[in-house]
Amino acid sequence: MDSRMTSSILIVDDSPKNIQLVAGFLKRDDYVLSFAQDGPSAIEMAKTTAPDLILLDIMMPGMDGYEVCAQIKADKATRGIPIICLTARTDRESVLRAFEAGAVDYLTKPFDGAELSSRVRIHLELKHAQEMIARRENDLREEIGKALVREHELLEVTAKLEETNRVLLRLSLVDGLTRIANRRQFDIIMDKELRRCARQKVELSLIMIDIDYFKSYNDHFGHLAGDDCLRLIAATVARNV
């Protein structure tokens, strides 16, 4: 599926210069772009235009990006829109706060245009896959309601639907760049293990791996080479764990 030809993106930033920069990276992919320069306008446009994805600046005067994200996710009409936060902040607390507000991804400024385009494409493809499955579920329900379906046919349809849902779930738990477990899956597993350890009264250990001099590597070889490096490291860890 080519998500670019049918996808609309709302860019939210109080700086016209930043909006122009982000739009410049995305125009080459033929997305339909719209813009907002403050929180209330962004929320209203999310309701009225229903974009496929929102690129949201965190640091804005008045209503900041965290509040905008939280309000969009609290509204049933807009909660399904994926939001990627854009900010110059790199501290752990800011990243966690963005995910807690409902963001699906977090990109720090200054960002590489290729990386932005790649992450946008991944989240749009995931959203379109979710919508396709929802439409298929509705179609199946209508078909089942209109005709008497033999038991083995019902079982076959149910099995295919469950398999499709399992595939979608796996996609939603995998990082688009490294193809290993993402933050959402980490939270699920961590919660499960904490509960298990509490029941069994045992300790829980967590290993954190840091990549030395990665910023220098990125600066010297470029972000695309840095992405290749991350994928190689992720694959190596996955093979040995």
Short mmCIF file of the C-alpha atoms (twelve columns), coordinates in Angstrom:
data_MODEL
# 
_entry.id   MODEL 
# 
loop_
_atom_site.group_PDB 
_atom_site.id 
_atom_site.type_symbol 
_atom_site.label_atom_id 
_atom_site.label_alt_id 
_atom_site.label_comp_id 
_atom_site.label_asym_id 
_atom_site.label_seq_id 
_atom_site.Cartn_x 
_atom_site.Cartn_y 
_atom_site.Cartn_z 
_atom_site.pdbx_PDB_model_num 
ATOM 1   C CA . MET A 1   0.000   0.000   0.000  1 
ATOM 2   C CA . ASP A 2   1.313   3.438   -0.944 1 
ATOM 3   C CA . SER A 3   0.182   5.602   1.969  1 
ATOM 4   C CA . ARG A 4   1.559   8.834   0.511  1 
ATOM 5   C CA . MET A 5   -1.035  9.408   -2.241 1 
ATOM 6   C CA . THR A 6   -4.043  9.185   0.082  1 
ATOM 7   C CA . SER A 7   -2.700  10.487  3.387  1 
ATOM 8   C CA . SER A 8   -3.203  13.881  5.016  1 
ATOM 9   C CA . ILE A 9   -0.858  15.304  7.651  1 
ATOM 10  C CA . LEU A 10  -1.467  18.168  10.091 1 
ATOM 11  C CA . ILE A 11  1.718   20.046  11.067 1 
ATOM 12  C CA . VAL A 12  1.414   21.966  14.362 1 
ATOM 13  C CA . ASP A 13  4.115   24.495  15.303 1 
ATOM 14  C CA . ASP A 14  4.012   28.114  16.493 1 
ATOM 15  C CA . SER A 15  6.984   28.924  14.230 1 
ATOM 16  C CA . PRO A 16  6.177   29.449  10.507 1 
ATOM 17  C CA . LYS A 17  9.831   28.735  9.748  1 
ATOM 18  C CA . ASN A 18  9.618   25.302  11.405 1 
ATOM 19  C CA . ILE A 19  6.366   24.531  9.588  1 
ATOM 20  C CA . GLN A 20  8.009   25.438  6.295  1 
ATOM 21  C CA . LEU A 21  10.986  23.196  7.105  1 
ATOM 22  C CA . VAL A 22  8.857   20.159  7.974  1 
ATOM 23  C CA . ALA A 23  6.584   20.728  4.976  1 
ATOM 24  C CA . GLY A 24  9.635   20.880  2.723  1 
ATOM 25  C CA . PHE A 25  10.701  17.405  3.857  1 
ATOM 26  C CA . LEU A 26  7.229   15.953  3.271  1 
ATOM 27  C CA . LYS A 27  6.126   17.685  0.039  1 
ATOM 28  C CA . ARG A 28  8.345   15.405  -2.007 1 
ATOM 29  C CA . ASP A 29  6.155   12.485  -0.892 1 
ATOM 30  C CA . ASP A 30  2.914   14.090  -2.155 1 
ATOM 31  C CA . TYR A 31  1.063   14.155  1.151  1 
ATOM 32  C CA . VAL A 32  -1.870  16.505  1.647  1 
ATOM 33  C CA . LEU A 33  -0.540  18.986  4.231  1 
ATOM 34  C CA . SER A 34  -2.388  21.349  6.554  1 
ATOM 35  C CA . PHE A 35  -1.027  23.631  9.282  1 
ATOM 36  C CA . ALA A 36  -1.872  25.052  12.723 1 
ATOM 37  C CA . GLN A 37  0.164   27.488  14.842 1 
ATOM 38  C CA . ASP A 38  -1.416  26.984  18.263 1 
ATOM 39  C CA . GLY A 39  -3.024  24.290  20.398 1 
ATOM 40  C CA . PRO A 40  -6.731  25.228  20.137 1 
ATOM 41  C CA . SER A 41  -6.496  25.526  16.343 1 
ATOM 42  C CA . ALA A 42  -4.793  22.137  16.133 1 
ATOM 43  C CA . ILE A 43  -7.526  20.472  18.201 1 
ATOM 44  C CA . GLU A 44  -10.274 22.061  16.088 1 
ATOM 45  C CA . MET A 45  -8.584  21.040  12.828 1 
ATOM 46  C CA . ALA A 46  -8.120  17.489  14.101 1 
ATOM 47  C CA . LYS A 47  -11.911 17.342  14.611 1 
ATOM 48  C CA . THR A 48  -12.943 19.000  11.351 1 
ATOM 49  C CA . THR A 49  -10.365 17.647  8.887  1 
ATOM 50  C CA . ALA A 50  -9.537  14.266  10.525 1 
ATOM 51  C CA . PRO A 51  -5.911  14.062  9.317  1 
ATOM 52  C CA . ASP A 52  -4.255  10.667  9.005  1 
ATOM 53  C CA . LEU A 53  -1.308  11.805  11.155 1 
ATOM 54  C CA . ILE A 54  -0.276  14.824  13.258 1 
ATOM 55  C CA . LEU A 55  3.264   16.198  13.623 1 
ATOM 56  C CA . LEU A 56  3.108   18.153  16.872 1 
ATOM 57  C CA . ASP A 57  5.631   20.620  18.304 1 
ATOM 58  C CA . ILE A 58  5.905   20.298  22.093 1 
ATOM 59  C CA . MET A 59  7.121   23.769  23.076 1 
ATOM 60  C CA . MET A 60  4.359   26.220  22.149 1 
ATOM 61  C CA . PRO A 61  3.109   29.268  24.077 1 
ATOM 62  C CA . GLY A 62  -0.208  28.952  25.882 1 
ATOM 63  C CA . MET A 63  -1.312  25.348  25.371 1 
ATOM 64  C CA . ASP A 64  1.788   23.197  24.925 1 
ATOM 65  C CA . GLY A 65  2.048   20.052  22.836 1 
ATOM 66  C CA . TYR A 66  1.517   17.698  25.778 1 
ATOM 67  C CA . GLU A 67  -1.910  19.198  26.507 1 
ATOM 68  C CA . VAL A 68  -2.847  19.253  22.821 1 
ATOM 69  C CA . CYS A 69  -1.909  15.591  22.486 1 
ATOM 70  C CA . ALA A 70  -3.817  14.624  25.636 1 
ATOM 71  C CA . GLN A 71  -6.987  16.438  24.505 1 
ATOM 72  C CA . ILE A 72  -6.907  14.885  21.034 1 
ATOM 73  C CA . LYS A 73  -6.490  11.426  22.546 1 
ATOM 74  C CA . ALA A 74  -9.296  12.050  25.057 1 
ATOM 75  C CA . ASP A 75  -11.814 12.755  22.275 1 
ATOM 76  C CA . LYS A 76  -13.437 9.650   20.793 1 
ATOM 77  C CA . ALA A 77  -13.620 11.329  17.377 1 
ATOM 78  C CA . THR A 78  -9.860  12.013  17.193 1 
ATOM 79  C CA . ARG A 79  -8.172  9.487   19.479 1 
ATOM 80  C CA . GLY A 80  -7.301  7.223   16.554 1 
ATOM 81  C CA . ILE A 81  -5.076  9.823   14.885 1 
ATOM 82  C CA . PRO A 82  -1.385  8.943   15.449 1 
ATOM 83  C CA . ILE A 83  0.705   11.822  16.824 1 
ATOM 84  C CA . ILE A 84  4.476   12.210  16.410 1 
ATOM 85  C CA . CYS A 85  5.967   14.782  18.797 1 
ATOM 86  C CA . LEU A 86  8.726   17.096  17.540 1 
ATOM 87  C CA . THR A 87  10.912  18.911  20.063 1 
ATOM 88  C CA . ALA A 88  14.431  20.026  20.895 1 
ATOM 89  C CA . ARG A 89  14.114  18.414  24.343 1 
ATOM 90  C CA . THR A 90  15.974  15.129  24.738 1 
ATOM 91  C CA . ASP A 91  15.665  14.465  28.476 1 
ATOM 92  C CA . ARG A 92  13.992  11.245  29.603 1 
ATOM 93  C CA . GLU A 93  11.170  13.024  31.448 1 
ATOM 94  C CA . SER A 94  10.089  14.894  28.291 1 
ATOM 95  C CA . VAL A 95  10.101  11.705  26.239 1 
ATOM 96  C CA . LEU A 96  8.075   9.804   28.847 1 
ATOM 97  C CA . ARG A 97  5.607   12.660  29.178 1 
ATOM 98  C CA . ALA A 98  4.995   12.647  25.416 1 
ATOM 99  C CA . PHE A 99  4.237   8.916   25.395 1 
ATOM 100 C CA . GLU A 100 2.028   9.245   28.462 1 
ATOM 101 C CA . ALA A 101 0.031   11.961  26.668 1 
ATOM 102 C CA . GLY A 102 -0.641  9.490   23.837 1 
ATOM 103 C CA . ALA A 103 2.090   10.102  21.244 1 
ATOM 104 C CA . VAL A 104 3.137   7.123   19.099 1 
ATOM 105 C CA . ASP A 105 6.628   8.459   18.399 1 
ATOM 106 C CA . TYR A 106 9.088   11.201  19.402 1 
ATOM 107 C CA . LEU A 107 11.589  12.973  17.162 1 
ATOM 108 C CA . THR A 108 14.175  15.454  18.429 1 
ATOM 109 C CA . LYS A 109 15.237  18.627  16.618 1 
ATOM 110 C CA . PRO A 110 17.234  19.141  14.509 1 
ATOM 111 C CA . PHE A 111 16.055  15.981  12.756 1 
ATOM 112 C CA . ASP A 112 17.113  14.360  9.512  1 
ATOM 113 C CA . GLY A 113 14.589  14.671  6.668  1 
ATOM 114 C CA . ALA A 114 14.991  11.027  5.656  1 
ATOM 115 C CA . GLU A 115 14.364  9.859   9.219  1 
ATOM 116 C CA . LEU A 116 11.245  12.047  9.511  1 
ATOM 117 C CA . SER A 117 9.915   10.732  6.195  1 
ATOM 118 C CA . SER A 118 10.596  7.129   7.223  1 
ATOM 119 C CA . ARG A 119 8.831   7.418   10.572 1 
ATOM 120 C CA . VAL A 120 5.856   9.208   9.011  1 
ATOM 121 C CA . ARG A 121 5.526   6.470   6.399  1 
ATOM 122 C CA . ILE A 122 5.695   3.673   8.994  1 
ATOM 123 C CA . HIS A 123 2.984   5.159   11.216 1 
ATOM 124 C CA . LEU A 124 0.739   5.925   8.241  1 
ATOM 125 C CA . GLU A 125 1.070   2.344   6.993  1 
ATOM 126 C CA . LEU A 126 0.184   1.030   10.438 1 
ATOM 127 C CA . LYS A 127 -2.858  3.330   10.642 1 
ATOM 128 C CA . HIS A 128 -4.072  2.290   7.192  1 
ATOM 129 C CA . ALA A 129 -3.617  -1.380  8.158  1 
ATOM 130 C CA . GLN A 130 -5.757  -0.836  11.261 1 
ATOM 131 C CA . GLU A 131 -8.446  0.904   9.195  1 
ATOM 132 C CA . MET A 132 -8.401  -1.879  6.605  1 
ATOM 133 C CA . ILE A 133 -8.918  -4.520  9.288  1 
ATOM 134 C CA . ALA A 134 -11.759 -2.498  10.831 1 
ATOM 135 C CA . ARG A 135 -13.464 -2.252  7.433  1 
ATOM 136 C CA . ARG A 136 -12.978 -5.955  6.879  1 
ATOM 137 C CA . GLU A 137 -14.518 -6.730  10.253 1 
ATOM 138 C CA . ASN A 138 -17.578 -4.619  9.393  1 
ATOM 139 C CA . ASP A 139 -17.891 -6.239  5.979  1 
ATOM 140 C CA . LEU A 140 -17.671 -9.692  7.526  1 
ATOM 141 C CA . ARG A 141 -20.327 -8.846  10.098 1 
ATOM 142 C CA . GLU A 142 -22.678 -7.621  7.355  1 
ATOM 143 C CA . GLU A 143 -22.081 -10.706 5.246  1 
ATOM 144 C CA . ILE A 144 -22.697 -13.004 8.202  1 
ATOM 145 C CA . GLY A 145 -25.868 -11.085 9.056  1 
ATOM 146 C CA . LYS A 146 -27.253 -11.422 5.516  1 
ATOM 147 C CA . ALA A 147 -26.685 -15.116 4.962  1 
ATOM 148 C CA . LEU A 148 -26.784 -18.393 6.818  1 
ATOM 149 C CA . VAL A 149 -23.186 -19.473 6.952  1 
ATOM 150 C CA . ARG A 150 -22.261 -23.040 7.601  1 
ATOM 151 C CA . GLU A 151 -20.322 -23.729 10.786 1 
ATOM 152 C CA . HIS A 152 -17.031 -24.580 9.095  1 
ATOM 153 C CA . GLU A 153 -17.186 -21.375 7.035  1 
ATOM 154 C CA . LEU A 154 -17.749 -19.315 10.188 1 
ATOM 155 C CA . LEU A 155 -14.784 -20.971 11.862 1 
ATOM 156 C CA . GLU A 156 -12.604 -20.264 8.826  1 
ATOM 157 C CA . VAL A 157 -13.614 -16.592 8.712  1 
ATOM 158 C CA . THR A 158 -12.999 -16.209 12.459 1 
ATOM 159 C CA . ALA A 159 -9.583  -17.870 12.212 1 
ATOM 160 C CA . LYS A 160 -8.526  -15.561 9.358  1 
ATOM 161 C CA . LEU A 161 -9.709  -12.509 11.261 1 
ATOM 162 C CA . GLU A 162 -7.875  -13.557 14.407 1 
ATOM 163 C CA . GLU A 163 -4.694  -14.148 12.419 1 
ATOM 164 C CA . THR A 164 -5.007  -10.714 10.818 1 
ATOM 165 C CA . ASN A 165 -5.458  -9.162  14.261 1 
ATOM 166 C CA . ARG A 166 -2.403  -11.033 15.553 1 
ATOM 167 C CA . VAL A 167 -0.331  -9.674  12.658 1 
ATOM 168 C CA . LEU A 168 -1.544  -6.139  13.378 1 
ATOM 169 C CA . LEU A 169 -0.760  -6.547  17.078 1 
ATOM 170 C CA . ARG A 170 2.766   -7.687  16.248 1 
ATOM 171 C CA . LEU A 171 3.212   -4.663  13.976 1 
ATOM 172 C CA . SER A 172 2.047   -2.298  16.709 1 
ATOM 173 C CA . LEU A 173 4.583   -3.784  19.165 1 
ATOM 174 C CA . VAL A 174 7.621   -3.580  16.876 1 
ATOM 175 C CA . ASP A 175 9.843   -0.544  16.344 1 
ATOM 176 C CA . GLY A 176 9.740   0.560   12.718 1 
ATOM 177 C CA . LEU A 177 13.472  1.212   12.479 1 
ATOM 178 C CA . THR A 178 15.086  -1.642  14.413 1 
ATOM 179 C CA . ARG A 179 12.294  -4.256  14.045 1 
ATOM 180 C CA . ILE A 180 12.611  -5.214  17.707 1 
ATOM 181 C CA . ALA A 181 10.184  -4.613  20.573 1 
ATOM 182 C CA . ASN A 182 9.132   -0.966  20.913 1 
ATOM 183 C CA . ARG A 183 8.264   1.185   23.932 1 
ATOM 184 C CA . ARG A 184 4.651   -0.023  23.999 1 
ATOM 185 C CA . GLN A 185 5.709   -3.669  24.222 1 
ATOM 186 C CA . PHE A 186 8.290   -2.773  26.871 1 
ATOM 187 C CA . ASP A 187 5.546   -1.222  29.023 1 
ATOM 188 C CA . ILE A 188 3.323   -4.299  28.591 1 
ATOM 189 C CA . ILE A 189 6.086   -6.763  29.483 1 
ATOM 190 C CA . MET A 190 7.361   -4.645  32.373 1 
ATOM 191 C CA . ASP A 191 3.883   -4.412  33.912 1 
ATOM 192 C CA . LYS A 192 3.380   -8.171  33.505 1 
ATOM 193 C CA . GLU A 193 6.762   -9.013  35.062 1 
ATOM 194 C CA . LEU A 194 6.298   -6.600  37.968 1 
ATOM 195 C CA . ARG A 195 2.993   -8.269  38.794 1 
ATOM 196 C CA . ARG A 196 4.545   -11.730 38.533 1 
ATOM 197 C CA . CYS A 197 7.455   -10.772 40.797 1 
ATOM 198 C CA . ALA A 198 5.044   -9.270  43.328 1 
ATOM 199 C CA . ARG A 199 3.013   -12.494 43.401 1 
ATOM 200 C CA . GLN A 200 6.069   -14.745 43.662 1 
ATOM 201 C CA . LYS A 201 7.987   -12.336 45.918 1 
ATOM 202 C CA . VAL A 202 11.116  -12.429 43.739 1 
ATOM 203 C CA . GLU A 203 13.374  -9.699  42.410 1 
ATOM 204 C CA . LEU A 204 13.317  -8.259  38.905 1 
ATOM 205 C CA . SER A 205 16.459  -7.322  36.972 1 
ATOM 206 C CA . LEU A 206 16.669  -4.957  34.022 1 
ATOM 207 C CA . ILE A 207 19.639  -4.643  31.644 1 
ATOM 208 C CA . MET A 208 20.194  -1.316  29.894 1 
ATOM 209 C CA . ILE A 209 22.559  -1.085  26.931 1 
ATOM 210 C CA . ASP A 210 24.125  2.227   25.929 1 
ATOM 211 C CA . ILE A 211 25.895  2.781   22.602 1 
ATOM 212 C CA . ASP A 212 29.106  4.704   23.197 1 
ATOM 213 C CA . TYR A 213 29.969  7.602   20.887 1 
ATOM 214 C CA . PHE A 214 26.838  7.104   18.775 1 
ATOM 215 C CA . LYS A 215 26.304  10.843  18.315 1 
ATOM 216 C CA . SER A 216 29.841  11.161  16.958 1 
ATOM 217 C CA . TYR A 217 29.167  8.223   14.616 1 
ATOM 218 C CA . ASN A 218 25.961  9.901   13.394 1 
ATOM 219 C CA . ASP A 219 27.675  13.252  12.917 1 
ATOM 220 C CA . HIS A 220 30.534  11.698  10.974 1 
ATOM 221 C CA . PHE A 221 28.741  9.131   8.789  1 
ATOM 222 C CA . GLY A 222 25.232  10.634  8.622  1 
ATOM 223 C CA . HIS A 223 21.814  9.577   9.944  1 
ATOM 224 C CA . LEU A 224 21.255  6.876   7.335  1 
ATOM 225 C CA . ALA A 225 24.464  5.139   8.366  1 
ATOM 226 C CA . GLY A 226 23.420  5.641   11.990 1 
ATOM 227 C CA . ASP A 227 20.110  3.883   11.244 1 
ATOM 228 C CA . ASP A 228 22.013  0.974   9.678  1 
ATOM 229 C CA . CYS A 229 24.192  0.821   12.778 1 
ATOM 230 C CA . LEU A 230 21.142  0.709   15.082 1 
ATOM 231 C CA . ARG A 231 19.562  -2.047  13.006 1 
ATOM 232 C CA . LEU A 232 22.775  -4.089  13.160 1 
ATOM 233 C CA . ILE A 233 23.067  -3.675  16.925 1 
ATOM 234 C CA . ALA A 234 19.394  -4.539  17.438 1 
ATOM 235 C CA . ALA A 235 19.699  -7.673  15.289 1 
ATOM 236 C CA . THR A 236 22.847  -8.751  17.163 1 
ATOM 237 C CA . VAL A 237 21.170  -8.322  20.557 1 
ATOM 238 C CA . ALA A 238 18.038  -10.138 19.352 1 
ATOM 239 C CA . ARG A 239 20.084  -13.130 18.150 1 
ATOM 240 C CA . ASN A 240 21.895  -13.477 21.469 1 
ATOM 241 C CA . VAL A 241 19.139  -12.845 24.023 1 
# 
